[in-house]
Amino acid sequence: MAYNNETVNRVRERLAMEENIEVEEKEMFSGLAFLVNGKMCINISHDNLMCRYNAELEDEVSTKNGFLPMIMKGKQLKGYCYVEPIGFQNPDDFEYWIKICLDYNPTAKASKKK
């Protein structure tokens, strides 16, 4: 699995600042996923973030610098995107992506346990 360790540490440190959440790290989606309270929240794949957020924000997030749509089976998957490093180098931009992922997490559906 290939992922940027500097970005992993940045996400890890930021999530550690949150109270009342349980964070689990798991290799998935060709990278390292951060599960918050048992649900995939944010992932680092190569140099990019993969974000999970409220699909109602799609128009807003698609205008952000570094945004790449997540395409699965030829269709855009709403509520998920990749963000290139240019889109989260700035601390305020990084915080934006982390915040929309954390804000959505309580209402996100959990994967079925195998």
N, C-alpha and C positions, 0 to 999 in steps of 0.2 A: 504494500500500500504506500503510495507516494503522497506526502503532504508536507507542507512547509512548517517546520518546528517552531519558527518564530511566531507565526500566526497562531499555531496551536497554543503556545504559551500565553499569547496576548488574550485569546478567548478564555483560556483556563483562569488567568488572573482576574479577568473582568467578571466571570461567573462566580468566582470565589467571593466577590464583594456583595453578592445577593444574599439576603436572609431568607430563611424558610423555604429553600429549594434543595432538592437532592440531585446531584449531578453525577452521571455515569458516562464514562468514555468508552466508545465501542468502535472497532474498525468496521466500517460499512460504506457503501456508495463510493468505493475506490478511494476512501480517505478515512478520517477520524471524525466520528460523530459525537456530539455532546447531547446526551439525553437528559432532559430536565424533568424530574418527577415522572420518569418512565416513558417520556415521549421525545422523539427526535426533535431537536430545537434548531441546532446549527451544526454545520459540518465543514471541515476543511478538506478540500480535494485539490491536490497539487498546490498551487498558489492562491486558489480562489476560496471564497466563502460560499457555502451553499446554505441559503436561508429558507426557513419555513415561516410564513407569516399569513395574516388574514388576507384571503383572496380579494376582499373588497378594497385593498390598498394597491391593487395591480396597476392602475393608471398612475398613481403617485410614484411607486417604486421603479416603474419602467422608465421614468425620466431621469433617474439618478445616474451619476457618473459610474461607470464600471458594470452596470446592470447587464446581465445576459439571461435571456429566457431559458427556462429548463424545458427541454424538448424530450418527450418520451413517446416512442412509437409514432413519430411524426407529428405529434400534437404538443402545443405548449401546455405545460402543467401549471395552472394558476395556483398561486399561493406558495410557489417555490421558485427560486432563481439562484443563479450563480452571480457572484460579484467579484470582478477582477480587482487586483490589489490597488489600482488607481482609485477605486471607489471606496476604499476604507483605510487608506494610509493616514489621512487626517483624523485626529482623535474624535472630532465631532461626527464625522461620517461613520467611523467605526461604531460609535455609540448609537447612532441612528439604527444601524443594522441589528446590533445586539438587542436594542430596545424593542423593535418591532417583532423580533423572534420571541423574546421573553413575554411581551404583551399577549401574543397569540397562544402561547403554550398552555395556559389553563383551560382554554376552550378547544384546543386541538384534539383530534381523535387519536387515541392510542392504538398502536398496532396490535393485532390479535397475537396472543402468546402461542408459540408453537409447542 
